[in-house]
Amino acid sequence: MRLILAIIIVLLCGSHALSEDADCERKTEVICYWGSWSIYREGIGHFTTEDIDPTLYSEISSLDTWADIDLGGFENITSIKENYTCLKIVLAIGGWNEGSIKYSVMAATAESRKKFAEGVLRYLVYYGFDGLDLDWEYPTSRGGILEDGQNFASLVTEIKKTISPWNLTLSIAVSIDTSLIGFAYNISAIEQNVDFVNLMAYDYVLPATANVTGLSSPLTAIKETVSSWLDAGLSREKLILGIPTYARTYILADDNGHNIGDPVIGEAEPGEFTKEAGFLAYYELLDLMQDAFLDITSVQTDDTNYAYGSNEWYTYETETTVRAKTMYAIDQHLGGIMVWSIDTDDFLGLYGKKYPLLKTISEVIMENEPRKK
């Protein structure tokens, strides 16, 4: 079977330095996605497999099949395991731009689910991946049907049954919309068949749809979302807390109205390298912060950050706030941390150390992991 869905690459590694003689038994995962379209970015935004640091990352995602297959991206990434025996590399499919319709159709019958699972197995083995990450956004919505909930449960069951004899893993990425729990996401099926649940705990407010400013990843809202998953019966060690390494950006309706909840008129201009409206990589944000002419004021609240300058407003994470979120995950005995994405952190260290946000996460886990029981 040829996979016709968008393809993502996922790396699973430990929260400690990895080497050939490393102890691979770890309590806290660090899972990082990589948007491999970043290979097309120019200048300091250009990110390739050579920029990957396996001692930090757990999950790297790519939605660019031309780069991944035709340019040998799969082979480049899976070859990293040769020097890091603890490293797990997982293939993922899906993403926001994929929508839900093609997944809904694929999962609709037992025959199509079985055919898909068998195709996945062949793909994983051929390219040397260690598992599958299913990023269907989302069952029962965005073009899906009501039956998606049960079909999704049957799909993860079929995939797990097919790939587990070869010790391949299955993870899923899930929404912050708690109304989908139990309706789109069958907790019993997930608990029995899924190794990790990557909670995309960011974009609680989006500049593309909001009329007022709002925090992208406030810890208060995150705690409520995590509680909903745990209360529904998901094991703590399966739940992975997502943290963003980018900023969401707005244009203020009034330069003097820069508090949370003040009116906006849309998305801010794209960054120089990421070129997406309402979005800045962390390194692009740091560059703005160092521009004395912009007079940007930064405010920390609810264990996240926002800033404003001129007529723009930014919501983002810092080393301090990712430390707080990582400590929360450890204190709650969650399975680990997931990051979107490695290519939007300051991976070149242009404004300090390389990967400041990811290294903070790794350091916090190294310092505190013994506390996790």
C-alpha positions as a Markdown table, in Angstrom:
| # | Residue | x | y | z |
|---|---|---|---|---|
| 1 | Met | 0.0 | 0.0 | 0.0 |
| 2 | Arg | 1.3 | 3.5 | -0.9 |
| 3 | Leu | 0.7 | 6.0 | 1.9 |
| 4 | Ile | -1.1 | 9.0 | 0.4 |
| 5 | Leu | -1.3 | 11.0 | 3.6 |
| 6 | Ala | 1.1 | 13.7 | 4.6 |
| 7 | Ile | 4.2 | 12.2 | 6.2 |
| 8 | Ile | 5.9 | 13.3 | 9.4 |
| 9 | Ile | 9.1 | 12.1 | 10.9 |
| 10 | Val | 9.4 | 11.6 | 14.6 |
| 11 | Leu | 12.5 | 11.1 | 16.8 |
| 12 | Leu | 12.1 | 9.6 | 20.2 |
| 13 | Cys | 15.1 | 10.0 | 22.5 |
| 14 | Gly | 15.9 | 10.4 | 26.1 |
| 15 | Ser | 16.1 | 13.4 | 28.4 |
| 16 | His | 19.7 | 12.8 | 29.0 |
| 17 | Ala | 22.8 | 12.7 | 26.8 |
| 18 | Leu | 22.7 | 9.7 | 24.5 |
| 19 | Ser | 25.6 | 7.5 | 23.6 |
| 20 | Glu | 26.4 | 4.0 | 22.7 |
| 21 | Asp | 26.7 | 3.0 | 26.3 |
| 22 | Ala | 23.9 | 5.1 | 27.7 |
| 23 | Asp | 21.3 | 3.7 | 30.0 |
| 24 | Cys | 18.1 | 3.7 | 27.9 |
| 25 | Glu | 15.7 | 3.2 | 30.8 |
| 26 | Arg | 14.3 | 6.7 | 31.4 |
| 27 | Lys | 11.3 | 7.9 | 33.2 |
| 28 | Thr | 10.6 | 11.1 | 31.3 |
| 29 | Glu | 10.4 | 11.4 | 27.5 |
| 30 | Val | 11.3 | 14.5 | 25.5 |
| 31 | Ile | 9.5 | 14.3 | 22.2 |
| 32 | Cys | 10.3 | 17.0 | 19.6 |
| 33 | Tyr | 8.7 | 17.7 | 16.2 |
| 34 | Trp | 10.7 | 19.0 | 13.2 |
| 35 | Gly | 8.9 | 20.9 | 10.4 |
| 36 | Ser | 11.2 | 19.7 | 7.6 |
| 37 | Trp | 9.9 | 22.5 | 5.3 |
| 38 | Ser | 12.5 | 24.5 | 7.2 |
| 39 | Ile | 15.1 | 23.1 | 4.8 |
| 40 | Tyr | 13.7 | 25.6 | 2.3 |
| 41 | Arg | 14.1 | 28.6 | 4.7 |
| 42 | Glu | 16.9 | 31.0 | 3.9 |
| 43 | Gly | 19.7 | 32.3 | 6.1 |
| 44 | Ile | 19.5 | 31.6 | 9.8 |
| 45 | Gly | 16.2 | 29.8 | 9.3 |
| 46 | His | 17.7 | 27.0 | 7.2 |
| 47 | Phe | 17.5 | 23.8 | 9.2 |
| 48 | Thr | 18.7 | 20.3 | 8.1 |
| 49 | Thr | 19.4 | 16.9 | 9.6 |
| 50 | Glu | 22.9 | 18.2 | 10.4 |
| 51 | Asp | 21.3 | 20.6 | 13.0 |
| 52 | Ile | 19.6 | 17.7 | 14.9 |
| 53 | Asp | 21.1 | 17.1 | 18.4 |
| 54 | Pro | 20.0 | 13.6 | 19.5 |
| 55 | Thr | 20.9 | 14.4 | 23.1 |
| 56 | Leu | 18.0 | 16.8 | 23.3 |
| 57 | Tyr | 15.2 | 15.7 | 21.1 |
| 58 | Ser | 12.4 | 13.1 | 21.3 |
| 59 | Glu | 10.2 | 14.0 | 18.4 |
| 60 | Ile | 10.8 | 15.5 | 15.0 |
| 61 | Ser | 8.1 | 16.0 | 12.4 |
| 62 | Ser | 8.2 | 16.6 | 8.7 |
| 63 | Leu | 5.3 | 17.3 | 6.4 |
| 64 | Asp | 7.4 | 17.4 | 3.2 |
| 65 | Thr | 7.4 | 14.1 | 1.4 |
| 66 | Trp | 9.6 | 15.4 | -1.4 |
| 67 | Ala | 12.4 | 16.3 | 1.0 |
| 68 | Asp | 11.8 | 13.1 | 3.1 |
| 69 | Ile | 11.7 | 10.6 | 0.3 |
| 70 | Asp | 13.1 | 12.0 | -2.9 |
| 71 | Leu | 16.0 | 13.7 | -1.3 |
| 72 | Gly | 16.7 | 10.9 | 1.1 |
| 73 | Gly | 15.5 | 12.6 | 4.3 |
| 74 | Phe | 14.3 | 9.4 | 5.8 |
| 75 | Glu | 17.7 | 7.7 | 5.4 |
| 76 | Asn | 19.5 | 10.7 | 6.7 |
| 77 | Ile | 17.4 | 10.7 | 9.9 |
| 78 | Thr | 17.3 | 7.0 | 10.6 |
| 79 | Ser | 21.1 | 6.8 | 10.2 |
| 80 | Ile | 21.4 | 8.9 | 13.3 |
| 81 | Lys | 20.6 | 5.8 | 15.4 |
| 82 | Glu | 23.9 | 4.3 | 14.4 |
| 83 | Asn | 25.7 | 6.3 | 17.0 |
| 84 | Tyr | 22.8 | 6.6 | 19.6 |
| 85 | Thr | 21.4 | 3.3 | 20.6 |
| 86 | Cys | 18.8 | 4.9 | 22.9 |
| 87 | Leu | 17.4 | 7.0 | 20.0 |
| 88 | Lys | 13.9 | 6.1 | 18.7 |
| 89 | Ile | 12.8 | 7.4 | 15.4 |
| 90 | Val | 9.1 | 7.3 | 14.6 |
| 91 | Leu | 7.2 | 8.1 | 11.4 |
| 92 | Ala | 4.1 | 10.2 | 11.8 |
| 93 | Ile | 1.4 | 11.0 | 9.4 |
| 94 | Gly | -1.1 | 13.9 | 9.4 |
| 95 | Gly | -1.1 | 17.4 | 10.7 |
| 96 | Trp | -3.4 | 20.4 | 10.7 |
| 97 | Asn | -3.2 | 21.0 | 6.9 |
| 98 | Glu | -4.3 | 17.5 | 6.2 |
| 99 | Gly | -7.7 | 18.0 | 7.7 |
| 100 | Ser | -9.8 | 15.0 | 8.6 |
| 101 | Ile | -11.7 | 13.7 | 5.5 |
| 102 | Lys | -9.1 | 11.3 | 4.1 |
| 103 | Tyr | -8.5 | 9.8 | 7.5 |
| 104 | Ser | -12.2 | 9.5 | 8.1 |
| 105 | Val | -12.6 | 7.6 | 4.8 |
| 106 | Met | -9.6 | 5.4 | 5.4 |
| 107 | Ala | -10.8 | 4.4 | 8.9 |
| 108 | Ala | -14.4 | 3.7 | 7.8 |
| 109 | Thr | -14.2 | 0.0 | 7.2 |
| 110 | Ala | -12.4 | -3.0 | 8.7 |
| 111 | Glu | -10.9 | -3.8 | 5.3 |
| 112 | Ser | -9.4 | -0.3 | 4.7 |
| 113 | Arg | -8.1 | -0.1 | 8.3 |
| 114 | Lys | -6.3 | -3.5 | 7.9 |
| 115 | Lys | -4.9 | -2.4 | 4.5 |
| 116 | Phe | -3.6 | 0.8 | 6.0 |
| 117 | Ala | -2.1 | -0.9 | 9.0 |
| 118 | Glu | -0.3 | -3.4 | 6.8 |
| 119 | Gly | 1.0 | -0.6 | 4.6 |
| 120 | Val | 2.3 | 1.2 | 7.7 |
| 121 | Leu | 4.2 | -1.8 | 8.9 |
| 122 | Arg | 5.9 | -2.2 | 5.5 |
| 123 | Tyr | 6.8 | 1.5 | 5.5 |
| 124 | Leu | 8.2 | 1.5 | 9.0 |
| 125 | Val | 10.3 | -1.6 | 8.4 |
| 126 | Tyr | 11.6 | -0.5 | 5.0 |
| 127 | Tyr | 12.9 | 2.9 | 6.2 |
| 128 | Gly | 14.0 | 1.7 | 9.6 |
| 129 | Phe | 11.5 | 3.6 | 11.8 |
| 130 | Asp | 10.7 | 2.5 | 15.4 |
| 131 | Gly | 7.0 | 3.2 | 15.3 |
| 132 | Leu | 4.1 | 5.4 | 14.1 |
| 133 | Asp | 2.7 | 8.7 | 15.3 |
| 134 | Leu | -0.9 | 9.2 | 14.2 |
| 135 | Asp | -1.7 | 12.9 | 13.9 |
| 136 | Trp | -5.3 | 12.9 | 12.7 |
| 137 | Glu | -6.7 | 16.4 | 13.3 |
| 138 | Tyr | -9.4 | 15.5 | 14.3 |
| 139 | Pro | -11.8 | 12.5 | 14.4 |
| 140 | Thr | -15.4 | 13.7 | 14.1 |
| 141 | Ser | -14.5 | 17.2 | 13.1 |
| 142 | Arg | -12.9 | 19.3 | 10.4 |
| 143 | Gly | -14.6 | 17.2 | 7.7 |
| 144 | Gly | -15.0 | 14.0 | 9.7 |
| 145 | Ile | -18.2 | 12.1 | 10.6 |
| 146 | Leu | -19.8 | 11.1 | 13.8 |
| 147 | Glu | -18.7 | 7.5 | 13.3 |
| 148 | Asp | -15.0 | 8.6 | 13.4 |
| 149 | Gly | -14.9 | 8.1 | 17.2 |
| 150 | Gln | -15.5 | 4.4 | 17.0 |
| 151 | Asn | -13.6 | 4.0 | 13.8 |
| 152 | Phe | -10.6 | 5.8 | 15.4 |
| 153 | Ala | -10.7 | 3.3 | 18.2 |
| 154 | Ser | -10.8 | 0.4 | 15.8 |
| 155 | Leu | -8.0 | 2.0 | 13.8 |
| 156 | Val | -5.5 | 2.3 | 16.7 |
| 157 | Thr | -6.4 | -1.2 | 17.7 |
| 158 | Glu | -5.7 | -2.6 | 14.2 |
| 159 | Ile | -2.4 | -0.7 | 13.9 |
| 160 | Lys | -1.2 | -1.8 | 17.3 |
| 161 | Lys | -2.1 | -5.4 | 16.6 |
| 162 | Thr | -0.2 | -5.2 | 13.3 |
| 163 | Ile | 3.0 | -3.5 | 14.4 |
| 164 | Ser | 3.5 | -4.7 | 18.0 |
| 165 | Pro | 4.9 | -8.1 | 17.1 |
| 166 | Trp | 7.9 | -6.3 | 15.8 |
| 167 | Asn | 8.2 | -4.1 | 18.9 |
| 168 | Leu | 7.1 | -1.0 | 17.0 |
| 169 | Thr | 5.4 | 1.8 | 19.0 |
| 170 | Leu | 2.2 | 3.7 | 18.4 |
| 171 | Ser | 1.6 | 7.3 | 19.6 |
| 172 | Ile | -1.1 | 9.9 | 18.7 |
| 173 | Ala | -1.3 | 13.7 | 18.8 |
| 174 | Val | -4.5 | 15.1 | 20.3 |
| 175 | Ser | -6.4 | 18.3 | 20.5 |
| 176 | Ile | -6.8 | 20.7 | 23.5 |
| 177 | Asp | -10.6 | 20.5 | 22.8 |
| 178 | Thr | -11.7 | 18.5 | 25.8 |
| 179 | Ser | -15.2 | 18.0 | 24.2 |
| 180 | Leu | -13.6 | 15.4 | 21.9 |
| 181 | Ile | -12.6 | 13.2 | 24.9 |
| 182 | Gly | -14.8 | 10.2 | 25.0 |
| 183 | Phe | -16.6 | 11.3 | 21.8 |
| 184 | Ala | -13.7 | 11.3 | 19.2 |
| 185 | Tyr | -11.1 | 9.7 | 21.5 |
| 186 | Asn | -12.1 | 6.4 | 23.1 |
| 187 | Ile | -10.0 | 6.4 | 26.2 |
| 188 | Ser | -10.3 | 2.6 | 26.7 |
| 189 | Ala | -9.0 | 1.9 | 23.2 |
| 190 | Ile | -6.2 | 4.5 | 23.6 |
| 191 | Glu | -5.2 | 3.2 | 27.0 |
| 192 | Gln | -4.9 | -0.4 | 25.6 |
| 193 | Asn | -3.2 | 0.3 | 22.3 |
| 194 | Val | -1.4 | 3.7 | 22.4 |
| 195 | Asp | 2.1 | 4.1 | 23.9 |
| 196 | Phe | 2.0 | 7.9 | 24.1 |
| 197 | Val | -0.6 | 10.6 | 23.8 |
| 198 | Asn | 1.0 | 13.9 | 22.7 |
| 199 | Leu | -1.2 | 16.7 | 24.0 |
| 200 | Met | -0.8 | 19.8 | 21.8 |
| 201 | Ala | -1.1 | 22.2 | 24.7 |
| 202 | Tyr | -0.8 | 25.4 | 22.8 |
| 203 | Asp | -2.7 | 27.7 | 20.5 |
| 204 | Tyr | -5.5 | 28.1 | 23.0 |
| 205 | Val | -6.1 | 31.4 | 21.2 |
| 206 | Leu | -5.1 | 32.1 | 17.6 |
| 207 | Pro | -4.6 | 35.5 | 15.9 |
| 208 | Ala | -6.3 | 34.2 | 12.7 |
| 209 | Thr | -9.6 | 33.9 | 14.5 |
| 210 | Ala | -9.4 | 36.0 | 17.7 |
| 211 | Asn | -10.9 | 39.5 | 18.1 |
| 212 | Val | -8.8 | 40.1 | 21.2 |
| 213 | Thr | -5.3 | 39.3 | 22.5 |
| 214 | Gly | -4.9 | 36.0 | 24.3 |
| 215 | Leu | -2.2 | 33.7 | 25.7 |
| 216 | Ser | -1.2 | 30.7 | 23.5 |
| 217 | Ser | -0.2 | 28.4 | 26.3 |
| 218 | Pro | -1.4 | 29.6 | 29.8 |
| 219 | Leu | -0.7 | 27.0 | 32.5 |
| 220 | Thr | -4.1 | 27.4 | 34.1 |
| 221 | Ala | -5.9 | 26.3 | 30.9 |
| 222 | Ile | -3.3 | 23.5 | 30.4 |
| 223 | Lys | -3.9 | 22.1 | 33.9 |
| 224 | Glu | -7.6 | 21.9 | 33.2 |
| 225 | Thr | -7.0 | 20.1 | 29.9 |
| 226 | Val | -4.6 | 17.7 | 31.5 |
| 227 | Ser | -7.1 | 17.0 | 34.3 |
| 228 | Ser | -9.8 | 16.2 | 31.8 |
| 229 | Trp | -7.6 | 13.5 | 30.1 |
| 230 | Leu | -6.6 | 12.0 | 33.4 |
| 231 | Asp | -10.1 | 12.1 | 34.9 |
| 232 | Ala | -11.3 | 10.3 | 31.7 |
| 233 | Gly | -9.0 | 7.4 | 32.6 |
| 234 | Leu | -5.8 | 7.9 | 30.7 |
| 235 | Ser | -2.7 | 6.8 | 32.5 |
| 236 | Arg | -0.4 | 9.6 | 33.6 |
| 237 | Glu | 2.7 | 8.0 | 32.1 |
| 238 | Lys | 1.0 | 7.9 | 28.7 |
| 239 | Leu | 0.2 | 11.6 | 28.6 |
| 240 | Ile | 3.0 | 13.9 | 27.1 |
| 241 | Leu | 2.7 | 17.7 | 27.6 |
| 242 | Gly | 3.2 | 19.8 | 24.5 |
| 243 | Ile | 5.2 | 23.1 | 24.7 |
| 244 | Pro | 5.6 | 25.6 | 21.8 |
| 245 | Thr | 8.9 | 27.1 | 20.7 |
| 246 | Tyr | 7.3 | 29.9 | 18.7 |
| 247 | Ala | 5.3 | 33.0 | 19.2 |
| 248 | Arg | 1.8 | 33.9 | 18.0 |
| 249 | Thr | 1.5 | 37.5 | 16.9 |
| 250 | Tyr | -1.3 | 40.1 | 16.6 |
| 251 | Ile | -1.8 | 43.6 | 15.4 |
| 252 | Leu | -3.4 | 45.7 | 18.1 |
| 253 | Ala | -6.4 | 47.8 | 17.3 |
| 254 | Asp | -5.0 | 50.5 | 19.6 |
| 255 | Asp | -1.3 | 50.9 | 20.4 |
| 256 | Asn | -2.2 | 51.7 | 24.0 |
| 257 | Gly | -4.5 | 48.7 | 24.4 |
| 258 | His | -2.0 | 46.0 | 25.0 |
| 259 | Asn | -3.3 | 44.0 | 27.9 |
| 260 | Ile | -4.8 | 40.5 | 27.7 |
| 261 | Gly | -8.2 | 40.7 | 26.2 |
| 262 | Asp | -7.7 | 44.0 | 24.3 |
| 263 | Pro | -9.0 | 44.3 | 20.7 |
| 264 | Val | -6.9 | 43.2 | 17.8 |
| 265 | Ile | -7.4 | 43.6 | 14.0 |
| 266 | Gly | -5.7 | 40.4 | 12.8 |
| 267 | Glu | -2.4 | 38.6 | 12.5 |
| 268 | Ala | 1.0 | 40.4 | 12.5 |
| 269 | Glu | 3.3 | 40.4 | 9.5 |
| 270 | Pro | 5.2 | 37.2 | 8.8 |
| 271 | Gly | 8.7 | 36.7 | 10.1 |
| 272 | Glu | 11.7 | 37.2 | 7.8 |
| 273 | Phe | 12.5 | 33.5 | 7.7 |
| 274 | Thr | 9.3 | 31.5 | 8.7 |
| 275 | Lys | 7.1 | 33.7 | 6.4 |
| 276 | Glu | 3.9 | 32.8 | 8.2 |
| 277 | Ala | 1.4 | 35.5 | 9.2 |
| 278 | Gly | 0.7 | 35.6 | 13.0 |
| 279 | Phe | 3.8 | 33.5 | 13.7 |
| 280 | Leu | 7.4 | 34.0 | 14.7 |
| 281 | Ala | 10.1 | 31.4 | 15.4 |
| 282 | Tyr | 11.7 | 31.9 | 18.8 |
| 283 | Tyr | 14.9 | 33.1 | 17.2 |
| 284 | Glu | 12.9 | 35.7 | 15.1 |
| 285 | Leu | 11.3 | 36.9 | 18.3 |
| 286 | Leu | 14.6 | 37.2 | 20.1 |
| 287 | Asp | 15.9 | 39.2 | 17.2 |
| 288 | Leu | 13.0 | 41.6 | 17.6 |
| 289 | Met | 13.6 | 41.9 | 21.3 |
| 290 | Gln | 17.1 | 43.1 | 20.7 |
| 291 | Asp | 16.0 | 45.9 | 18.4 |
| 292 | Ala | 16.2 | 49.0 | 20.6 |
| 293 | Phe | 14.1 | 51.0 | 18.2 |
| 294 | Leu | 11.0 | 48.8 | 18.8 |
| 295 | Asp | 10.7 | 49.4 | 22.6 |
| 296 | Ile | 9.2 | 46.0 | 23.3 |
| 297 | Thr | 7.8 | 45.4 | 26.8 |
| 298 | Ser | 7.7 | 41.8 | 28.1 |
| 299 | Val | 5.3 | 40.5 | 30.8 |
| 300 | Gln | 5.2 | 37.1 | 32.4 |
| 301 | Thr | 1.9 | 35.8 | 33.6 |
| 302 | Asp | 0.3 | 32.4 | 34.1 |
| 303 | Asp | 3.7 | 30.7 | 33.5 |
| 304 | Thr | 3.8 | 32.0 | 30.0 |
| 305 | Asn | 4.8 | 35.3 | 28.4 |
| 306 | Tyr | 3.4 | 38.1 | 26.3 |
| 307 | Ala | 5.0 | 41.2 | 24.9 |
| 308 | Tyr | 4.0 | 44.3 | 23.0 |
| 309 | Gly | 5.7 | 47.0 | 21.0 |
| 310 | Ser | 4.4 | 49.6 | 18.6 |
| 311 | Asn | 1.2 | 48.1 | 17.3 |
| 312 | Glu | 2.1 | 44.4 | 17.7 |
| 313 | Trp | 1.4 | 41.9 | 20.5 |
| 314 | Tyr | 3.2 | 38.5 | 21.0 |
| 315 | Thr | 2.5 | 35.5 | 23.1 |
| 316 | Tyr | 5.3 | 33.0 | 23.6 |
| 317 | Glu | 7.5 | 30.9 | 26.0 |
| 318 | Thr | 10.8 | 31.7 | 27.7 |
| 319 | Glu | 13.4 | 29.6 | 29.5 |
| 320 | Thr | 11.6 | 30.5 | 32.7 |
| 321 | Thr | 8.1 | 29.4 | 31.5 |
| 322 | Val | 9.2 | 26.2 | 29.9 |
| 323 | Arg | 11.0 | 25.4 | 33.2 |
| 324 | Ala | 7.7 | 25.9 | 35.0 |
| 325 | Lys | 5.8 | 23.7 | 32.6 |
| 326 | Thr | 8.4 | 20.9 | 32.7 |
| 327 | Met | 8.3 | 21.0 | 36.5 |
| 328 | Tyr | 4.5 | 20.7 | 36.3 |
| 329 | Ala | 4.7 | 17.7 | 34.1 |
| 330 | Ile | 7.2 | 16.1 | 36.5 |
| 331 | Asp | 5.2 | 16.9 | 39.6 |
| 332 | Gln | 2.1 | 15.4 | 37.9 |
| 333 | His | 4.1 | 12.3 | 37.0 |
| 334 | Leu | 3.2 | 12.7 | 33.3 |
| 335 | Gly | 5.1 | 10.7 | 30.7 |
| 336 | Gly | 7.2 | 13.6 | 29.5 |
| 337 | Ile | 7.4 | 16.7 | 27.3 |
| 338 | Met | 6.6 | 17.2 | 23.6 |
| 339 | Val | 7.9 | 20.3 | 21.7 |
| 340 | Trp | 6.8 | 21.9 | 18.5 |
| 341 | Ser | 9.3 | 22.4 | 17.0 |
| 342 | Ile | 13.1 | 22.1 | 17.1 |
| 343 | Asp | 13.5 | 24.2 | 14.0 |
| 344 | Thr | 11.9 | 27.2 | 15.6 |
| 345 | Asp | 14.0 | 27.3 | 18.8 |
| 346 | Asp | 17.3 | 29.3 | 18.6 |
| 347 | Phe | 19.0 | 26.2 | 17.2 |
| 348 | Leu | 22.1 | 28.1 | 16.1 |
| 349 | Gly | 22.5 | 29.9 | 19.4 |
| 350 | Leu | 22.5 | 33.3 | 17.8 |
| 351 | Tyr | 21.2 | 35.0 | 21.0 |
| 352 | Gly | 22.9 | 32.8 | 23.6 |
| 353 | Lys | 23.2 | 29.1 | 24.0 |
| 354 | Lys | 22.0 | 26.7 | 21.3 |
| 355 | Tyr | 18.5 | 25.4 | 21.8 |
| 356 | Pro | 17.8 | 27.5 | 24.9 |
| 357 | Leu | 14.2 | 26.3 | 25.4 |
| 358 | Leu | 15.0 | 22.6 | 24.7 |
| 359 | Lys | 18.1 | 22.6 | 26.8 |
| 360 | Thr | 16.1 | 24.1 | 29.7 |
| 361 | Ile | 13.6 | 21.3 | 29.4 |
| 362 | Ser | 16.4 | 18.7 | 29.4 |
| 363 | Glu | 18.2 | 20.3 | 32.3 |
| 364 | Val | 15.0 | 20.4 | 34.4 |
| 365 | Ile | 14.3 | 16.7 | 33.8 |
| 366 | Met | 17.9 | 15.8 | 34.6 |
| 367 | Glu | 17.8 | 17.8 | 37.9 |
| 368 | Asn | 14.4 | 16.5 | 39.0 |
| 369 | Glu | 13.6 | 13.2 | 37.3 |
| 370 | Pro | 14.5 | 11.1 | 40.5 |
| 371 | Arg | 11.4 | 12.8 | 42.0 |
| 372 | Lys | 9.2 | 10.9 | 39.6 |
| 373 | Lys | 7.9 | 7.7 | 41.0 |
